[in-house]
Amino acid sequence: MNLAVCLLCIILVPLAAAGLALIHQGLGRSRSAAHAMLATLCALGVSAIVFVLFGSAWAGYTNGLAHTLQLAGNHWDWLGAEPFFANGLAPGLLRSPYPALVLALQMFAVGLASLIPISAGTDRWRLAAICISSALFAGVIFPLFAHWVWASGWLAQLTPLFGLPPFTDAGGAGVLQVVGGLTALSVAWILGPRQGKYTDKVATAIPGHNIVLVLFGCLLALIGWIGLESAASMLFYALNSIQIIVVTINAMLSASAGCLAAVLITQIRYRKPDASLSANGWIAGLVAGSASCAMVSPLAAFFIGLVAGTLVTFLVETLELRLFIDDPGGAISVHLGAGLWGLLAFGLFAPTAGPRSALLLAQLVGIATLLGIIFPLVHLGNLLLNKLIPFRVDADGEWQGMDIRELGAGAYPEFVVHADEFVPR
Amino acid sequence: MVSGWMLALAALLLLAGLGQRFAFVLAALFVEILGLGLVAHRYRSLQRGTE
């Protein structure tokens, strides 16, 4: 592994966080824009601190220390057992930089994933609650699944345990995106819809306040995503640094296909392309493509992105109009929906020496784990935290906007904030 | 949802054939989606109550 290339890729990851931050603040109301950006910084900060001090011990790394269970004659590696507070990291650097590189990547990755629920809670999720929920995410939820997949945990050990290929998630479609998306779903349910979103069972369109920033965020996210996928593939799947070229090509292809699919579908359905759905299509392409990265052909990456972009346009509508889930940034559709598709797509398109159904089964076991154990853990944790620190701002605060209520000043003080007059669908 | 996950693990532990395992893991996923649907239904009912 090329240390300099890997480090460079890791340094690019915060650009993905910047991209997501611009997207979710742009898709929210103008009166909550500064709050959304500050929430992003706070979530990144809390996640980094909690993960380095506590979470990294449980996340561990390949061939590191781990807690194991003896079950049916097999050792189940279920949790890392590294020292807390990243003790021993600096002296160990001279022996091997691998643990430090894994820690650096995961520190940014956990921050990126903790931003996903902020998008679903835009305009009504309190800052203190965002911080405490991010701490739970970075301290417990993320390390658990990251260990299972990226640190020789039981999902990466399906071959010795069950004779199946390992569950594979090269760029974090499951570890980051689906786990973040499940948290977004939990938060959206706990918070409930924004005031005025549903009247007499009819959804009201609350348009984002700055689509230019949303689209700029998509471009920033692309660079960060390439860094994330490349670094994760090198660290966890022994990808050669030359293969980063394929990661780059595949990421661009899947993002483009996702965006163009959304442009085309919205053009057909609404007679004009929808900019916010197209931006969601772009990110959905990146999310879905990140499970496979360099492990599939460019044609497969294009198809994965195409399906992700199509899926997202229908999922956004289904969640909003049929399931009555108010997700202003489309985080659930983009990160959960496209992430699950990406994991499944790896089973469909990745090259395999054994039967295709075995590879697909391994991916399905990973998906079943995400839905069957990670979501209940996330939701239970968030429900308890909601009792401790109520997640939702009061009705007056929501009407005033999160900027004035929680920060005492608006993001755009020289502009007149528009009234609550939105066009019913 | 947790029962669905248990079902998937039990299928891997107890069954040997790829086809049988596949069928049981699919069934486990169905159970999990059913659980997710029930949670969605509960939250929708709560929303209706506050409207």
Boltz contact constraints between the chains, C-beta under 6 A:
constraints:
  - contact:
      token1: [A, 72]
      token2: [B, 13]
      max_distance: 6.0
  - contact:
      token1: [A, 162]
      token2: [B, 12]
      max_distance: 6.0
  - contact:
      token1: [A, 189]
      token2: [B, 43]
      max_distance: 6.0
  - contact:
      token1: [A, 323]
      token2: [B, 40]
      max_distance: 6.0
  - contact:
      token1: [A, 324]
      token2: [B, 44]
      max_distance: 6.0
  - contact:
      token1: [A, 357]
      token2: [B, 18]
      max_distance: 6.0
  - contact:
      token1: [A, 361]
      token2: [B, 22]
      max_distance: 6.0
  - contact:
      token1: [A, 364]
      token2: [B, 25]
      max_distance: 6.0
  - contact:
      token1: [A, 365]
      token2: [B, 8]
      max_distance: 6.0
  - contact:
      token1: [A, 368]
      token2: [B, 5]
      max_distance: 6.0
  - contact:
      token1: [A, 368]
      token2: [B, 8]
      max_distance: 6.0
  - contact:
      token1: [A, 368]
      token2: [B, 28]
      max_distance: 6.0
  - contact:
      token1: [A, 368]
      token2: [B, 29]
      max_distance: 6.0
  - contact:
      token1: [A, 371]
      token2: [B, 32]
      max_distance: 6.0
  - contact:
      token1: [A, 372]
      token2: [B, 1]
      max_distance: 6.0
  - contact:
      token1: [A, 372]
      token2: [B, 2]
      max_distance: 6.0
  - contact:
      token1: [A, 372]
      token2: [B, 4]
      max_distance: 6.0
  - contact:
      token1: [A, 372]
      token2: [B, 5]
      max_distance: 6.0
  - contact:
      token1: [A, 372]
      token2: [B, 32]
      max_distance: 6.0
  - contact:
      token1: [A, 373]
      token2: [B, 5]
      max_distance: 6.0
  - contact:
      token1: [A, 376]
      token2: [B, 1]
      max_distance: 6.0
  - contact:
      token1: [A, 376]
      token2: [B, 2]
      max_distance: 6.0
